[in-house]
């Protein structure tokens, strides 16, 4: 009998990919938990649930064997979804259900150097990072709940770390950033993330006792400058432009606020808005934090996708997307 797996946040990038991977397997039957019906993998059952509604989430969880929490986006949605899931798990009581909960490397805050899972999460953060910390704490230490802390998830269709980067590279708005791009990228390819989900769902109970936590980032991840170069080569967007500190400052403090405002209304009338480069992205590109994922390698058996293979797949997907858009 197949394992019924509820996927919360199934209408977002990672959630969609989890749904597709489970649907293609011979051991899982995914159930997509979405805000409203969306186009997903053929024959996948969808349930329309407000993931912050504790009663609705408890009802959905009662009909499955496992769950994968891929909820992202607004802080209130992340925190409210985790709170509802926590209540739903309490409601099931002794009827254990396997859960894979997606967190993020942002829980480490402004940490520097090598960071493994023994590093305490940062305190006093608000917004997205604070919501990720709060969500983790609601689910921490529970038997059968596996928490994944991925770095920057890239791959075909990844809106933030593939599609956005491709648009910025093609427009020559980023390139060789000098010292501003020397931070560790902490990239992890989407297929490696899916492998972590699969292993976590199928692991014996003894392996997931007390709520294990795993960092997910490829070994020897490149700095951002190298990622931009390798991706630009795959896209045919070379030579790279040298983007100095002054130009980057204009992007983050002048252009970004204007583009953010434009994103509110212009897409509604069919006008495409270039992606902004907010100050938070500029800080990330220079942050010298290296996620150590040895625990995931040893326990989950992960073997990281080589960068060249990953960017080639992203570039091919970007080319197909561009062709469809013309």
Long-range contacts (C-beta under 8 A, 24 or more apart in sequence): 2-26, 2-27, 2-28, 2-29, 3-27, 3-28, 3-29, 3-65, 3-66, 3-201, 4-28, 4-29, 4-31, 4-63, 4-64, 4-65, 4-66, 5-29, 5-30, 5-31, 5-64, 5-65, 5-66, 5-67, 5-68, 5-201, 6-30, 6-31, 6-33, 6-60, 6-61, 6-63, 6-64, 6-66, 6-67, 6-68, 7-31, 7-32, 7-33, 7-67, 7-68, 7-70, 8-33, 8-51, 8-57, 8-67, 8-68, 8-69, 8-70, 8-71, 8-81, 8-85, 9-33, 9-51, 9-69, 9-70, 9-71, 9-72, 9-81, 9-102, 10-34, 10-38, 10-40, 10-46, 10-70, 11-35, 11-36, 11-38, 11-40, 12-70, 12-71, 12-72, 12-73, 13-72, 13-153, 13-157, 13-158, 13-159, 14-70, 14-72, 14-102, 14-153, 14-190, 14-193, 15-68, 15-70, 15-71, 16-40, 17-155, 17-157, 17-190, 17-193, 17-194, 18-68, 18-70, 18-194, 18-197, 19-44, 21-194, 21-197, 21-198, 25-198, 27-202, 28-201, 31-60, 31-63, 31-64, 33-57, 33-60, 51-77, 51-80, 51-81, 51-84, 51-85, 52-76, 52-77, 52-80, 52-81, 52-83, 52-84, 53-84, 54-83, 54-84, 54-87, 54-88, 56-84, 57-81, 57-84, 57-85, 57-87, 57-88, 58-84, 58-87, 58-88, 58-91, 58-92, 60-88, 61-85, 61-88, 61-89, 61-91, 61-92, 61-97, 62-88, 62-91, 62-92, 64-97, 65-97, 65-98, 66-97, 66-98, 66-99, 66-100, 66-201, 67-97, 67-98, 67-99, 67-100, 68-99, 68-100, 68-102, 68-197, 68-201, 69-99, 69-100, 69-101, 69-102, 70-102, 71-102, 72-102, 75-126, 75-127, 75-128, 75-130, 75-131, 76-131, 78-128, 78-131, 78-132, 78-135, 79-131, 79-134, 79-135, 79-138, 81-135, 82-134, 82-135, 82-136, 82-138, 82-139, 83-138, 85-138, 85-139, 86-138, 86-139, 89-139, 89-142, 89-145, 96-143, 96-144, 96-205, 97-144, 98-144, 98-146, 98-200, 98-201, 98-208, 99-139, 99-142, 99-144, 99-145, 99-146, 100-146, 100-148, 100-197, 100-200, 100-201, 101-135, 101-136, 101-139, 101-145, 101-146, 101-147, 101-148, 102-148, 102-150, 103-132, 103-135, 103-136, 103-147, 103-148, 103-149, 103-213, 104-129, 104-132, 104-149, 104-150, 105-149, 105-150, 105-151, 105-152, 105-186, 105-215, 105-217, 105-289, 105-291, 106-132, 107-132, 107-133, 107-136, 107-149, 108-289, 110-287, 111-289, 112-287, 112-288, 112-289, 113-288, 113-289, 113-290, 114-290, 114-292, 115-215, 115-289, 115-290, 115-291, 115-292, 116-215, 116-291, 116-292, 116-294, 116-295, 117-149, 117-213, 117-214, 117-215, 117-295, 139-211, 140-211, 141-210, 141-211, 142-211, 143-205, 143-208, 143-209, 143-210, 143-211, 144-205, 144-208, 144-209, 144-211, 145-208, 145-211, 146-200, 146-203, 146-208, 146-211, 146-212, 146-213, 146-214, 147-211, 147-212, 147-213, 147-214, 148-193, 148-196, 148-197, 148-200, 148-213, 148-214, 148-216, 149-213, 149-214, 149-215, 149-216, 149-291, 150-188, 150-193, 150-215, 150-216, 150-217, 151-185, 151-186, 151-187, 151-188, 151-215, 151-216, 151-217, 151-221, 151-291, 152-185, 152-186, 152-187, 152-188, 153-188, 153-189, 153-190, 153-193, 154-187, 154-188, 154-189, 154-190, 154-310, 154-314, 155-189, 155-190, 155-191, 155-310, 155-313, 155-314, 156-190, 156-313, 156-314, 156-316, 156-317, 156-318, 157-317, 158-190, 158-314, 161-187, 162-314, 162-317, 162-318, 163-318, 163-321, 164-275, 165-227, 165-228, 165-231, 166-231, 166-235, 166-237, 166-314, 166-315, 166-318, 167-274, 167-275, 168-275, 168-277, 169-228, 169-231, 169-232, 169-235, 169-237, 169-240, 170-235, 170-237, 171-274, 172-237, 172-241, 173-243, 173-251, 173-274, 173-277, 174-228, 174-241, 174-243, 174-277, 175-228, 175-232, 175-240, 175-241, 175-242, 175-243, 176-225, 176-228, 176-229, 176-240, 176-241, 176-242, 176-243, 177-224, 177-225, 177-228, 177-243, 177-248, 177-285, 178-225, 178-242, 178-243, 178-244, 178-245, 179-286, 180-243, 180-245, 180-248, 180-282, 180-285, 180-286, 181-223, 181-224, 181-225, 181-228, 181-285, 181-286, 182-223, 182-224, 182-225, 182-286, 182-288, 183-223, 183-224, 183-284, 183-285, 183-286, 183-287, 183-288, 183-289, 184-221, 184-223, 184-287, 184-288, 184-289, 184-290, 184-291, 185-221, 185-222, 185-223, 185-224, 185-226, 185-227, 186-217, 186-221, 186-289, 186-290, 186-291, 187-217, 187-218, 187-221, 187-222, 187-227, 187-307, 187-310, 188-216, 188-217, 188-218, 188-293, 188-304, 189-218, 189-304, 189-305, 189-309, 189-310, 191-305, 192-216, 192-218, 192-302, 192-303, 192-304, 192-305, 195-300, 195-302, 196-296, 196-300, 196-302, 199-300, 199-301, 199-302, 200-300, 203-300, 207-299, 212-295, 212-299, 214-293, 214-295, 214-296, 214-299, 214-300, 215-291, 215-292, 215-293, 215-295, 215-296, 216-291, 216-293, 216-296, 216-302, 217-290, 217-291, 217-293, 218-293, 218-304, 218-305, 218-307, 219-293, 219-297, 219-304, 221-290, 221-291, 222-307, 224-285, 227-307, 227-311, 230-307, 230-308, 230-311, 231-311, 231-314, 231-315, 233-311, 234-311, 234-312, 234-314, 234-315, 235-315, 235-318, 235-319, 248-277, 248-282, 251-277, 251-282, 252-277, 252-278, 252-279, 252-281, 252-282, 253-279
